[in-house]
């Protein structure tokens, strides 16, 4: 087996994983074992995630940032475990696929080579069919009393984020007179491209894309979250109540009402046609305590991930219009 497979031990090493597709015909037996180990690693990742989700409450030092790096650590640990002794799932999978070869076939020479290639292709086709749906797969249930399935509003990449929220962002932007990219960029900053939307204690999403706090004007559901605020020249952690919604569409609608019903955001709304000025006026009015809030949003608006994601949305829309 080439070193591109044997050295694929990092979770972020996507190029090495892609090489599996191209090695199937050259080293079928070792490719089969490598793919089986990756399948076991996926299973271990779900087990670790389930264990993390089963904890009773956030720890004293837990935050969105620690959750992010903890997730990376768990995924890397799953790969390391699978490449060691693991749980034996990879070995069982290899044995099962070998048995599928059936009795009576020549284990040497061309017949054995062709059979091994067929096994790898079968596994590859199976993984190709399953992997695109992995983010929506339910995690392995923790060993606790069964609970109703809850929708976890998690958007993994900038492109997923923009594609999913584009219809709601466009409707809200039309009401405010701004570019939809401005709202998407602000929501991306507030939630880490949708990965860190605040949640209820039971795991339900708050769908709060703009982190609007639940003050005296709010009589709906709330969620309590640790947040970073800039006060007296330094950032510090605070516990605050935030608004909770039943959908992302409600979050956009409330954001529009929040700006339009507050006189302090009038200068921002008057500058709606100028994206950079709108964001600057929003920050100047005190939307957030971060002194670099406007700069960060503008950086996302003008950044490559947003441009690439908007291009993907436009291409998808053009493709639909061709029919």
SULKARA-V15797 format. One record per residue. SS is DSSP state (2 for helix, 1 for strand, 0 for the rest). BURIAL is 1 if it has 9 or more other C-alpha atoms within 8 Angstrom, else 0. D_FIRST is the distance of its C-alpha to the first C-alpha in Angstrom with 2 decimals. Layout:
<<SS & BURIAL & D_FIRST> <SS & BURIAL & D_FIRST>>
//
This chain:
<<0 & 0 & 0.00> <0 & 0 & 3.76> <2 & 0 & 6.51> <2 & 0 & 8.15> <2 & 1 & 6.90> <2 & 0 & 7.14> <0 & 0 & 10.35> <0 & 1 & 11.91> <0 & 0 & 14.71> <0 & 0 & 17.72> <0 & 1 & 19.78> <0 & 0 & 20.74> <0 & 1 & 17.30> <2 & 0 & 17.69> <2 & 0 & 15.79> <2 & 1 & 12.44> <2 & 1 & 13.53> <2 & 0 & 14.61> <2 & 1 & 11.28> <2 & 1 & 10.38> <2 & 0 & 13.04> <2 & 0 & 11.75> <2 & 1 & 8.21> <0 & 1 & 10.05> <0 & 0 & 11.20> <0 & 0 & 8.26> <0 & 1 & 5.82> <2 & 1 & 8.88> <2 & 1 & 8.91> <2 & 0 & 6.23> <2 & 1 & 7.62> <2 & 1 & 10.91> <2 & 1 & 10.76> <2 & 1 & 9.87> <2 & 1 & 12.69> <2 & 1 & 14.90> <2 & 1 & 14.73> <2 & 1 & 15.77> <2 & 1 & 18.51> <2 & 1 & 19.72> <2 & 1 & 19.85> <2 & 1 & 22.11> <2 & 0 & 24.30> <2 & 1 & 24.62> <2 & 1 & 25.57> <2 & 1 & 28.33> <2 & 1 & 29.54> <2 & 1 & 29.87> <2 & 1 & 31.60> <2 & 1 & 33.95> <2 & 1 & 34.84> <2 & 0 & 35.64> <2 & 0 & 37.75> <0 & 0 & 39.68> <0 & 0 & 41.29> <0 & 0 & 45.04> <0 & 0 & 45.55> <0 & 0 & 44.24> <0 & 0 & 44.40> <0 & 0 & 46.71> <0 & 0 & 44.08> <0 & 0 & 42.05> <0 & 0 & 41.84> <2 & 0 & 39.87> <2 & 0 & 37.96> <2 & 0 & 37.09> <2 & 1 & 36.02> <2 & 0 & 33.63> <2 & 0 & 31.96> <2 & 0 & 32.06> <2 & 1 & 30.11> <2 & 1 & 27.39> <2 & 0 & 27.36> <2 & 1 & 27.14> <2 & 1 & 24.17> <2 & 1 & 22.26> <2 & 0 & 23.42> <2 & 1 & 22.25> <2 & 1 & 18.63> <2 & 1 & 18.99> <2 & 1 & 20.61> <2 & 1 & 18.05> <2 & 0 & 15.22> <0 & 0 & 17.73> <0 & 0 & 19.83> <0 & 1 & 20.85> <0 & 0 & 23.39> <0 & 0 & 21.51> <2 & 1 & 21.32> <2 & 1 & 17.55> <2 & 1 & 17.79> <2 & 0 & 20.84> <2 & 1 & 19.30> <2 & 1 & 16.43> <2 & 0 & 19.23> <2 & 0 & 21.47> <2 & 1 & 19.20> <2 & 1 & 18.62> <2 & 0 & 22.42> <0 & 0 & 22.93> <0 & 1 & 21.61> <0 & 0 & 24.98> <0 & 0 & 26.48> <0 & 0 & 27.01> <0 & 0 & 23.83> <0 & 0 & 22.21> <0 & 0 & 19.17> <0 & 0 & 18.22> <2 & 0 & 17.78> <2 & 0 & 18.09> <2 & 1 & 19.56> <2 & 1 & 16.80> <2 & 1 & 14.21> <2 & 0 & 16.72> <2 & 1 & 17.42> <2 & 1 & 13.91> <2 & 1 & 13.86> <2 & 0 & 17.32> <2 & 1 & 16.43> <2 & 1 & 13.88> <2 & 1 & 16.53> <2 & 0 & 19.18> <2 & 1 & 17.65> <2 & 1 & 16.99> <2 & 0 & 20.62> <2 & 0 & 21.89> <2 & 0 & 20.46> <2 & 0 & 21.67> <2 & 0 & 25.06> <2 & 0 & 25.30> <2 & 0 & 23.89> <0 & 0 & 26.75> <0 & 0 & 29.24> <2 & 0 & 27.68> <2 & 0 & 30.24> <2 & 0 & 33.03> <0 & 0 & 31.72> <0 & 0 & 34.04> <0 & 0 & 32.74> <0 & 0 & 32.79> <0 & 0 & 36.49> <0 & 0 & 37.63> <0 & 0 & 39.69> <0 & 0 & 43.00> <0 & 0 & 45.69> <0 & 0 & 44.52> <0 & 0 & 45.54> <0 & 0 & 45.89> <0 & 0 & 42.80> <0 & 0 & 43.21> <0 & 0 & 41.85> <0 & 0 & 39.77> <0 & 0 & 40.38> <0 & 0 & 37.21> <0 & 1 & 36.00> <0 & 1 & 32.55> <0 & 0 & 32.47> <2 & 1 & 35.24> <2 & 1 & 34.77> <2 & 1 & 35.11> <2 & 1 & 38.08> <2 & 1 & 39.89> <2 & 1 & 39.30> <2 & 0 & 40.51> <2 & 1 & 43.53> <2 & 1 & 44.60> <2 & 0 & 47.35> <2 & 1 & 48.98> <2 & 1 & 48.65> <2 & 1 & 50.31> <2 & 0 & 53.19> <2 & 1 & 53.80> <2 & 1 & 53.58> <2 & 1 & 56.17> <2 & 0 & 58.57> <2 & 1 & 58.19> <0 & 1 & 58.06> <0 & 1 & 54.81> <0 & 1 & 51.48> <2 & 1 & 49.08> <2 & 1 & 46.44> <2 & 1 & 48.76> <2 & 1 & 48.75> <2 & 1 & 45.00> <2 & 1 & 44.49> <2 & 1 & 46.92> <2 & 1 & 45.33> <2 & 1 & 41.86> <2 & 1 & 43.22> <2 & 1 & 45.00> <2 & 1 & 42.09> <0 & 1 & 38.88> <0 & 1 & 38.24> <0 & 1 & 39.24> <0 & 1 & 36.90> <0 & 1 & 39.75> <0 & 1 & 42.68> <0 & 1 & 45.05> <1 & 1 & 45.19> <0 & 1 & 47.77> <0 & 0 & 47.44> <0 & 0 & 46.32> <0 & 0 & 43.39> <0 & 1 & 45.14> <1 & 1 & 44.74> <0 & 1 & 47.85> <0 & 1 & 46.80> <0 & 1 & 48.50> <0 & 1 & 46.76> <0 & 1 & 49.37> <0 & 0 & 50.03> <0 & 0 & 53.73> <1 & 0 & 55.52> <0 & 1 & 57.83> <0 & 0 & 61.24> <0 & 0 & 64.70> <0 & 0 & 64.42> <0 & 0 & 61.55> <0 & 0 & 62.41> <0 & 0 & 59.11> <0 & 0 & 56.16> <1 & 1 & 54.78> <1 & 1 & 51.73> <1 & 1 & 51.84> <1 & 1 & 49.16> <1 & 1 & 48.60> <1 & 0 & 48.80> <1 & 0 & 48.79> <1 & 1 & 52.18> <1 & 1 & 53.47> <1 & 0 & 56.89> <0 & 0 & 59.04> <0 & 0 & 56.55> <1 & 0 & 53.48> <1 & 0 & 50.98> <1 & 0 & 51.49> <1 & 0 & 50.40> <1 & 0 & 52.85> <1 & 0 & 53.03> <1 & 1 & 54.30> <1 & 1 & 54.95> <1 & 1 & 53.31> <1 & 1 & 54.15> <0 & 1 & 52.15> <0 & 1 & 51.98> <0 & 0 & 50.94> <0 & 0 & 48.80> <2 & 1 & 47.52> <2 & 0 & 50.34> <2 & 1 & 52.88> <2 & 1 & 51.35> <2 & 1 & 51.84> <2 & 1 & 55.36> <2 & 0 & 56.36> <2 & 1 & 55.02> <2 & 1 & 57.26> <2 & 0 & 60.24> <2 & 0 & 59.55> <2 & 1 & 59.85> <2 & 1 & 62.69> <0 & 0 & 64.81> <0 & 0 & 64.68> <2 & 0 & 66.96> <2 & 0 & 64.85> <2 & 1 & 62.12> <2 & 1 & 64.65> <2 & 1 & 63.82> <2 & 1 & 60.16> <2 & 1 & 61.11> <2 & 0 & 63.51> <0 & 1 & 60.61> <0 & 1 & 58.29> <0 & 0 & 57.87> <0 & 0 & 56.45> <2 & 1 & 53.13> <2 & 0 & 53.01> <2 & 1 & 56.64> <2 & 1 & 56.33> <2 & 1 & 53.59> <2 & 1 & 55.60> <2 & 1 & 58.72> <2 & 1 & 56.84> <2 & 1 & 55.73> <2 & 0 & 59.21> <0 & 0 & 60.76> <0 & 0 & 58.80> <0 & 0 & 56.12> <0 & 0 & 53.85> <0 & 1 & 54.57> <0 & 0 & 51.60> <0 & 0 & 53.22> <0 & 0 & 50.16> <2 & 1 & 49.98> <2 & 1 & 51.01> <2 & 0 & 48.77> <2 & 1 & 45.69> <2 & 1 & 46.54> <2 & 1 & 47.25> <2 & 0 & 43.92> <2 & 1 & 42.21> <2 & 1 & 44.48> <0 & 0 & 43.64> <0 & 0 & 39.97> <2 & 0 & 36.96> <2 & 1 & 35.72> <2 & 1 & 39.15> <2 & 1 & 39.41> <2 & 1 & 36.05> <2 & 1 & 36.99> <2 & 1 & 40.45> <2 & 0 & 39.09> <2 & 1 & 36.89> <2 & 1 & 40.03> <2 & 0 & 42.07> <2 & 0 & 39.57> <2 & 0 & 39.49> <2 & 0 & 43.27> <2 & 0 & 43.65> <2 & 0 & 41.35> <2 & 0 & 43.51> <2 & 0 & 46.68> <0 & 0 & 45.54> <0 & 0 & 45.99>>
//
